[in-house]
Amino acid sequence: MTTTVKCPHCSKPVEWKSENKYRPFCCERCKMIDLGAWAAEEHKIPGASQYDDLMSESLDDPNYK
């Protein structure tokens, strides 16, 4: 019995087996669309970022703590 999951992008059923090199995605296209969404920061992991208030000019300021 093979486990079946839904493709995270298109929701097609995907068999979870080692022969499926794109799992959990159904195909390379869905995998690349998801990768592009992460690169464009469309997906985010919830939580507070440590560096939200840190600006690049602060890195060069010797008085910044």
Backbone as JSON Lines, residues from 0, in Angstrom:
{"i":0,"aa":"M","n":[0.84,-1.18,0.0],"ca":[0.0,0.0,0.0],"c":[0.89,1.25,0.0]}
{"i":1,"aa":"T","n":[0.69,2.12,-0.98],"ca":[1.49,3.33,-1.12],"c":[0.74,4.53,-0.54]}
{"i":2,"aa":"T","n":[1.44,5.37,0.19],"ca":[0.85,6.58,0.73],"c":[0.65,7.59,-0.4]}
{"i":3,"aa":"T","n":[-0.47,8.26,-0.38],"ca":[-0.76,9.29,-1.37],"c":[-0.95,10.61,-0.65]}
{"i":4,"aa":"V","n":[-0.31,11.66,-1.17],"ca":[-0.43,13.01,-0.63],"c":[-0.89,13.94,-1.75]}
{"i":5,"aa":"K","n":[-1.33,15.13,-1.38],"ca":[-1.71,16.12,-2.38],"c":[-0.5,16.99,-2.72]}
{"i":6,"aa":"C","n":[-0.32,17.29,-3.99],"ca":[0.73,18.21,-4.42],"c":[0.47,19.55,-3.74]}
{"i":7,"aa":"P","n":[1.48,20.14,-3.1],"ca":[1.29,21.41,-2.4],"c":[0.88,22.57,-3.33]}
{"i":8,"aa":"H","n":[1.16,22.44,-4.61],"ca":[0.81,23.53,-5.52],"c":[-0.54,23.33,-6.18]}
{"i":9,"aa":"C","n":[-0.77,22.18,-6.81],"ca":[-1.99,21.99,-7.61],"c":[-3.0,21.02,-6.99]}
{"i":10,"aa":"S","n":[-2.62,20.39,-5.9],"ca":[-3.49,19.45,-5.15],"c":[-3.76,18.13,-5.86]}
{"i":11,"aa":"K","n":[-3.02,17.81,-6.92],"ca":[-3.16,16.5,-7.55],"c":[-2.67,15.43,-6.59]}
{"i":12,"aa":"P","n":[-3.23,14.24,-6.64],"ca":[-2.72,13.16,-5.79],"c":[-1.33,12.7,-6.26]}
{"i":13,"aa":"V","n":[-0.44,12.5,-5.31],"ca":[0.94,12.11,-5.6],"c":[1.28,10.89,-4.75]}
{"i":14,"aa":"E","n":[1.78,9.85,-5.38],"ca":[2.22,8.68,-4.63],"c":[3.57,8.99,-3.98]}
{"i":15,"aa":"W","n":[3.66,8.74,-2.69],"ca":[4.89,9.0,-1.93],"c":[5.77,7.76,-2.01]}
{"i":16,"aa":"K","n":[6.62,7.74,-3.03],"ca":[7.54,6.62,-3.2],"c":[8.86,7.15,-3.75]}
{"i":17,"aa":"S","n":[9.91,6.39,-3.56],"ca":[11.26,6.85,-3.92],"c":[11.43,7.1,-5.41]}
{"i":18,"aa":"E","n":[10.64,6.47,-6.24],"ca":[10.75,6.67,-7.68],"c":[10.26,8.06,-8.11]}
{"i":19,"aa":"N","n":[9.45,8.69,-7.29],"ca":[8.93,10.01,-7.6],"c":[9.95,11.06,-7.14]}
{"i":20,"aa":"K","n":[10.77,11.52,-8.06],"ca":[11.86,12.43,-7.69],"c":[11.39,13.85,-7.37]}
{"i":21,"aa":"Y","n":[10.13,14.17,-7.64],"ca":[9.61,15.51,-7.35],"c":[8.76,15.57,-6.09]}
{"i":22,"aa":"R","n":[8.61,14.45,-5.39],"ca":[7.73,14.43,-4.23],"c":[8.11,15.51,-3.23]}
{"i":23,"aa":"P","n":[7.25,16.18,-2.61],"ca":[5.82,15.97,-2.55],"c":[5.06,16.59,-3.73]}
{"i":24,"aa":"F","n":[5.78,17.13,-4.7],"ca":[5.14,17.74,-5.86],"c":[4.84,16.68,-6.92]}
{"i":25,"aa":"C","n":[3.9,16.99,-7.8],"ca":[3.53,16.02,-8.83],"c":[4.48,16.07,-10.03]}
{"i":26,"aa":"C","n":[5.14,17.22,-10.23],"ca":[6.01,17.36,-11.39],"c":[7.03,18.48,-11.13]}
{"i":27,"aa":"E","n":[7.99,18.59,-12.03],"ca":[9.02,19.63,-11.89],"c":[8.42,21.02,-11.94]}
{"i":28,"aa":"R","n":[7.39,21.22,-12.77],"ca":[6.77,22.53,-12.9],"c":[6.24,23.02,-11.55]}
{"i":29,"aa":"C","n":[5.48,22.18,-10.85],"ca":[4.94,22.57,-9.54],"c":[6.06,22.83,-8.54]}
{"i":30,"aa":"K","n":[7.1,22.03,-8.61],"ca":[8.24,22.21,-7.72],"c":[8.91,23.56,-7.96]}
{"i":31,"aa":"M","n":[9.11,23.93,-9.22],"ca":[9.76,25.19,-9.55],"c":[8.88,26.4,-9.23]}
{"i":32,"aa":"I","n":[7.58,26.27,-9.4],"ca":[6.67,27.36,-9.02],"c":[6.76,27.61,-7.53]}
{"i":33,"aa":"D","n":[6.8,26.54,-6.74],"ca":[6.91,26.68,-5.29],"c":[8.26,27.3,-4.9]}
{"i":34,"aa":"L","n":[9.32,26.87,-5.54],"ca":[10.65,27.43,-5.26],"c":[10.66,28.94,-5.57]}
{"i":35,"aa":"G","n":[10.06,29.32,-6.69],"ca":[9.98,30.74,-7.04],"c":[9.19,31.54,-6.03]}
{"i":36,"aa":"A","n":[8.14,30.95,-5.48],"ca":[7.34,31.64,-4.47],"c":[8.16,31.87,-3.2]}
{"i":37,"aa":"W","n":[8.96,30.9,-2.8],"ca":[9.84,31.08,-1.64],"c":[10.88,32.16,-1.93]}
{"i":38,"aa":"A","n":[11.46,32.14,-3.13],"ca":[12.49,33.14,-3.49],"c":[11.9,34.54,-3.53]}
{"i":39,"aa":"A","n":[10.64,34.67,-3.92],"ca":[9.98,35.97,-3.97],"c":[9.39,36.36,-2.6]}
{"i":40,"aa":"E","n":[9.65,35.55,-1.6],"ca":[9.17,35.75,-0.23],"c":[7.65,35.78,-0.14]}
{"i":41,"aa":"E","n":[7.0,35.0,-0.99],"ca":[5.55,34.86,-0.92],"c":[5.15,33.89,0.2]}
{"i":42,"aa":"H","n":[6.06,32.98,0.55],"ca":[5.86,32.06,1.67],"c":[6.78,32.53,2.78]}
{"i":43,"aa":"K","n":[6.27,32.53,3.99],"ca":[7.1,32.91,5.13],"c":[6.82,31.97,6.29]}
{"i":44,"aa":"I","n":[7.83,31.72,7.08],"ca":[7.69,30.92,8.28],"c":[7.26,31.88,9.38]}
{"i":45,"aa":"P","n":[6.13,31.6,10.07],"ca":[5.64,32.53,11.09],"c":[6.61,32.69,12.24]}
{"i":46,"aa":"G","n":[6.62,33.87,12.79],"ca":[7.47,34.16,13.94],"c":[8.16,35.49,13.76]}
{"i":47,"aa":"A","n":[8.73,35.98,14.83],"ca":[9.41,37.27,14.81],"c":[10.82,37.09,14.25]}
{"i":48,"aa":"S","n":[11.2,37.95,13.37],"ca":[12.54,37.92,12.81],"c":[13.49,38.61,13.77]}
{"i":49,"aa":"Q","n":[14.68,38.09,13.91],"ca":[15.68,38.69,14.79],"c":[16.22,39.99,14.21]}
{"i":50,"aa":"Y","n":[16.15,40.14,12.93],"ca":[16.86,41.23,12.27],"c":[15.94,42.25,11.61]}
{"i":51,"aa":"D","n":[14.67,42.3,11.97],"ca":[13.74,43.25,11.35],"c":[14.18,44.7,11.55]}
{"i":52,"aa":"D","n":[14.7,45.03,12.71],"ca":[15.05,46.42,12.98],"c":[16.51,46.75,12.64]}
{"i":53,"aa":"L","n":[17.26,45.81,12.19],"ca":[18.67,46.03,11.86],"c":[18.8,46.5,10.42]}
{"i":54,"aa":"M","n":[19.36,47.67,10.24],"ca":[19.57,48.23,8.92],"c":[21.04,48.05,8.55]}
{"i":55,"aa":"S","n":[21.34,47.95,7.29],"ca":[22.72,47.7,6.87],"c":[23.67,48.8,7.33]}
{"i":56,"aa":"E","n":[23.19,50.06,7.38],"ca":[24.09,51.13,7.84],"c":[24.44,50.98,9.32]}
{"i":57,"aa":"S","n":[23.6,50.26,10.08],"ca":[23.88,50.02,11.5],"c":[25.08,49.1,11.67]}
{"i":58,"aa":"L","n":[25.34,48.26,10.69],"ca":[26.46,47.31,10.78],"c":[27.8,48.03,10.78]}
{"i":59,"aa":"D","n":[27.86,49.21,10.12],"ca":[29.11,49.96,10.04],"c":[29.28,50.95,11.2]}
{"i":60,"aa":"D","n":[28.24,51.12,12.02],"ca":[28.29,52.07,13.14],"c":[28.96,51.4,14.34]}
{"i":61,"aa":"P","n":[30.12,51.89,14.76],"ca":[30.82,51.26,15.9],"c":[30.07,51.41,17.21]}
{"i":62,"aa":"N","n":[29.12,52.36,17.29],"ca":[28.35,52.59,18.53],"c":[27.06,51.75,18.57]}
{"i":63,"aa":"Y","n":[26.75,51.04,17.48],"ca":[25.53,50.23,17.46],"c":[25.71,49.01,18.32]}
{"i":64,"aa":"K","n":[24.72,48.74,19.17],"ca":[24.79,47.58,20.06],"c":[23.67,46.65,19.77]}
